[in-house]
Amino acid sequence: MVKTFLVSGLALFMVIFTIPQIVEAQEFGDLQTREEVMRYIERQAMGEEQHTEAARLMQRLIAGVLTEEEANRLAELLRENPGGVMMMAHRMGMSEMGEMMRRMRGDTPGS
């Protein structure tokens, strides 16, 4: 019973923590867009854990719902890795700006 529980727990752990990284991982030659290349460079500069955290905080910043504690953490990440965070801000800002321009023109997604 204990062996079954341990094996099941180990299998679940591997699925939860390794599959997303495998799916997320891309070879540089497979990257197609400027945004994908920028995201790749950000991850290389920051590491996966910090990149994920910074992206979540940046999304909250763009949405206007960042708390003071989150703002302080984002500032800390910026001090630790200014290049990676600034590249992310630029990439996400470009994406947000493009979406805003499409909405202003009345374009539909994919047009």
Helices and strands as residue ranges (DSSP letters): H 2-24, G 28-30, H 34-46, H 48-63, H 68-80, H 82-105
